[in-house]
Amino acid sequence: MSKKIFILDTNVILHDSSCLYHFQEHDILIPITVLEELDSFKKGSQIINYHAREFVRSLDGLSSEKLFNGGMKIGPDSGRVTISLEMKMHQDLRASFPNHEKSDHRILNIAYHVSKENREKIVILVSKDVNLRMKARSVGLMAEDYTTDHVSEKGKQYSGYRLSEEVPFSFIEALYGPEGMVDAAEYPVEVPFLANEFAIVRNGQKSALAVFKAGSNAFCRVFKNSAYGISPRNAEQSFALHVLMDRELSLVTLTGKAGTGKTLLALAAALESRKHYHQILLTRPVVPLSNKDIGFLPGDIQSKIGPYMQPLFDNLGVIRGQFSENSEKARRLQRMMDAEKLVIEPLAYIRGRSLVRKYMIVDEAQNLTPHEVKTIITRAGEGTKIIFAGDIHQIDHPYLDSNSNGLSTLIDKMQGQKIYGHIDLRKGERSKLAELASDLL
């Protein structure tokens, strides 16, 4: 196989600072424009700032002189990395891209020059910006997305439960027995169940809900329990409440379209389980619209983050609305908020904190990168439970998609682990109108 030259766009580095080591034996070229853009991202506490600093340190660890003079070998089984200086706009590109100062066009120009100078090699521009990839292809350049951290098809298809028909009557009857447990050996299946995978088992008119516990190699019956006044409306929601309230599971992911009850169920389960945790944290990433950070919004910090956090307050309002103002549960909710036992904050405020015995709900997790998800989980201390909820098909982040976001990666990597549970909620329960709009519009 002939060697390739991969030219990296800035957004690839901001997505994964270790990308240098993921191109095997092929060579990597970094346009000087990319280094200029990274320089503007070095300061700050966001993940992209971390990636900018980490990548520059990695380059600095290599010989600086050789980077500009023939390139430097990255490792024994890797190719060379080279930094390309600015080049005069190629005559083939001048008419189509008159704005020569635009960073994308400068990167495109260097890639075009390199492809013309290395006709014997395959030159590929790697970018997470679909517009730049389209521009590259329009002038005959090969362009690809950075797919190293894309999830497998198996990861995309895992729902956390399955429907099993024609299950023996004895199996279902045993689930309804006093122990509510059946040895897995009594129910052989072609595809083995993963740890904490659920099943809807049926035989004619008789059915039951069960979960596979890998530690005891048995199926246990799942009950349709309610949590803080919220009752499950379907089997999926029953499964979700089960994993949300199972103290043996430290990590849970919930996926599903709008209206399936992800955040509401997680919040209700947290309130029901409150005595086991010091604090309930509700958070979500702030994804600025139109490239405007929250600093551009008027007012104090609460006014700035209010619009982003409002969906969490809405779910809290649904739970509170079930009880009269003078009821004990309503007063308890208010006391928890006053004592900061129940806190709603943007995700940026959570970073750097130690999470010990906390029930943490991360909403809109599909807008997190894999590295951001890893950063959150690795801060979990003893007794902490973390819930990631989101819709992997509704992403606001400009450089993430259903294959590369942190939530999808988490499901792909964690399925089958004994302390992890996942449920994909597919049936909308917000209202008939919301369900109809979600399906048809």
Summary of the structure (lengths in Angstrom):
residues: 441
radius of gyration: 25.6
end to end distance: 46.6
largest distance: 80.9
contacts: 1388
relative contact order: 0.11
helix: 39%
strand: 20%
